[in-house]
């Protein structure tokens, strides 16, 4: 009887310990999964911030396109300024002639 009671208590304790250890393993696994997820998220943030701080170098095509756009803009501005200069010269000549005739 004593041995029977002792064996039952021993089995209950083993079952209790097994369940306690199983729950601990589940808790550790959940914590591990959460930490892995957090690590993944932080790595993505670090990569995004790194790209903002150190952008990738431009390709030669991007550089060429940018230089072409700058050249086209400069040519357009040059034409506009040349036309404005010609217009101002004609106006200046007309005003000088008007001034000479009015005196």
C-alpha positions, 0 to 999 in steps of 0.5 A, a space after each residue: 500500500 505504501 509502495 503503491 501510494 509512493 509510486 502514484 505520487 512519483 508518477 504524478 510528480 513525473 507527469 507534473 515535471 514533464 508538463 512543466 518542462 513541456 510548457 517551458 519549451 513552448 515558452 522558449 520556442 515562442 520567445 525564440 520565434 518572437 526574437 527572430 521576427 524582431 531581428 528580421 524587422 530590425 535588419 530590414 530597418 537597418 538596410 533601409 536606413 543604410 540605403 538612405 545614408 549611403 545610396 547606391 552609386 549611379 550607373 553610367 546610363 543614369 549619369 549620361 541621362 542626367 548630363 544630357 538633361 543638363 545640356 538640353 536645359 542649358 541650350 534652352 536657357 541660352 536660346 531664351 537669353 539670346 532672344 531676350 538680348 536681341 529684343 533688348 538691343 532692338 528696343 535700345 536702338 529704337 529708344 536711342 533713335 526716338 531720343 535723337 529725333 525728339 531733341 
